[in-house]
Every structure is written in C-alpha cells, then in structure tokens.
Amino acid sequence: QVQLVESGGGLVQAGGSLRLSCAASGRTFSNYNIGWFRQAPGKERELVAAITWSGGSTYYADSVKGRFTISSGDAKNTVYLQMNSLKPEDTAVYYCAATPGWGTLVDVYGYWGQGTQVTVSS
C-alpha cells in the first residue's frame, strides 16, 4: 500500500508560482511512477505531468509545457510540481497518483492522494 499526501496548494495571482509536493509513505516507493493530475469543476480529471521513479523520464501535457516542472526529491519519496506563469485556467484540485505502469489515463494509477486546491485569480 502506498499513501500519498499533497501539499502546497493555495491562492495565487495570474503570473505567479506555486510548488506542490507529494509525499509518499507505506511500501517502498521505488518502481512507482508518479503523475500529477488536476480536475476543474465540471471537467474530467487530466494528467498534467508525470515522472518515472528514477526521474529519468517525464511527461507534460501541452497546456503546461514550459510552465510546469515535475521533479523528484533526493530520497525519491517526494515528488514536486513547480508551477510558474500560472493562469486562471490552471485553477483546479491537483492530485498526485502512483502507478507501477506508465500512461496518461486515470485508470492506470492505483494510488491517489486527497488533492490540494490551486486557485489562480485574474
């Protein structure tokens, strides 16, 4: 079992930055790839960024490329999402999720955090 806890959400003005953290505990985190999803009201949950457990490969949705950066901590039990140049359309609940596989679909990920709200004001 893997437990995931997100933190770092909040309210920020457009153009600002936030860094989200996803802390993992429970069984070994190694060999689990991590994704950051977001879900805005009335919209489907979408993957915005993902990283392999080794940190060797990453994925970014087109909507966040060049603005968001996913990275893993030295101990590899924490994954970060640095969000720069935030836009009002980035407003959503952000979730981290873990999978032994790799992919963009929600169903690929078996472990989820509780989510953290990010609100970007115009």
C-alpha positions in Angstrom: 0.0 0.0 0.0 1.2 3.5 -0.9 -0.1 6.6 0.9 0.2 9.9 -0.9 -0.2 13.3 0.7 -0.2 16.5 -1.4 0.6 20.0 -0.1 1.4 23.4 -1.3 -1.8 24.5 -2.9 -3.3 27.9 -2.4 -4.5 31.1 -4.0 -2.1 33.0 -6.3 -2.5 35.8 -8.8 -2.1 35.1 -12.5 1.6 35.0 -13.5 2.6 33.8 -10.0 4.1 30.5 -9.0 3.3 27.6 -6.6 5.2 24.4 -5.8 3.2 21.4 -5.0 4.6 18.5 -3.0 3.6 14.8 -3.0 5.0 12.8 -0.1 4.8 9.1 -0.2 4.8 6.6 2.7 4.0 3.0 3.2 5.5 0.3 1.0 8.6 1.1 -0.9 8.2 3.9 -3.4 10.7 2.5 -5.8 9.4 1.3 -9.2 6.3 3.5 -8.8 5.9 6.3 -11.3 4.1 9.4 -10.2 1.6 11.6 -12.0 0.1 15.0 -11.2 -3.5 15.2 -12.3 -5.9 18.1 -12.0 -9.7 18.4 -12.0 -11.5 21.6 -12.5 -15.3 21.9 -11.7 -17.3 20.2 -14.4 -14.3 18.8 -16.2 -12.7 15.4 -16.3 -9.5 14.7 -14.4 -6.5 15.1 -16.6 -2.8 14.3 -16.3 -0.6 17.4 -16.4 2.8 15.9 -15.6 4.4 12.5 -14.8 7.8 11.2 -13.9 9.3 7.8 -13.7 10.5 6.7 -10.2 14.1 7.1 -11.4 13.4 10.6 -12.6 14.8 9.6 -16.0 11.6 10.3 -18.0 8.9 12.9 -17.8 5.7 13.7 -19.5 3.9 17.1 -19.7 0.5 18.0 -21.1 0.7 20.5 -23.9 -1.2 23.0 -21.8 1.6 23.2 -19.2 4.7 22.6 -21.2 7.3 25.3 -20.5 5.5 26.4 -17.3 5.4 23.4 -15.1 8.3 21.2 -14.0 8.0 17.8 -12.3 10.9 16.5 -10.2 11.7 14.0 -7.5 13.5 14.7 -4.3 16.8 13.2 -3.4 15.2 10.5 -1.3 12.8 9.7 -4.1 9.9 9.6 -1.6 8.7 13.1 -2.6 7.7 14.4 -6.0 7.3 18.1 -6.7 5.4 20.1 -9.3 6.8 23.6 -9.8 4.1 25.7 -11.4 5.2 29.0 -13.0 3.4 31.6 -15.0 0.1 30.4 -13.6 -3.1 31.2 -15.5 -6.7 31.3 -14.3 -7.4 28.2 -16.3 -4.9 26.3 -14.1 -7.4 26.6 -11.3 -8.3 23.0 -10.2 -7.8 20.4 -7.5 -4.5 18.9 -8.0 -3.9 15.2 -7.2 -0.8 13.1 -7.2 -1.1 9.5 -8.1 1.2 6.4 -8.3 1.4 3.6 -10.7 3.8 0.7 -11.4 3.0 1.3 -15.1 3.0 4.4 -17.3 0.3 6.3 -19.1 -2.0 9.3 -19.2 -5.2 7.7 -18.2 -6.7 7.9 -14.7 -7.3 4.1 -14.6 -3.6 3.4 -14.9 -3.0 4.9 -11.5 -4.0 2.8 -8.5 -3.0 5.1 -5.6 -4.2 8.6 -5.1 -3.7 11.5 -2.7 -6.6 13.5 -1.3 -5.9 16.5 -3.5 -4.9 20.1 -3.0 -6.7 23.2 -4.3 -5.0 25.6 -6.6 -6.8 28.8 -7.4 -5.4 31.4 -9.8 -7.1 34.8 -9.8 -7.1 37.1 -12.8 
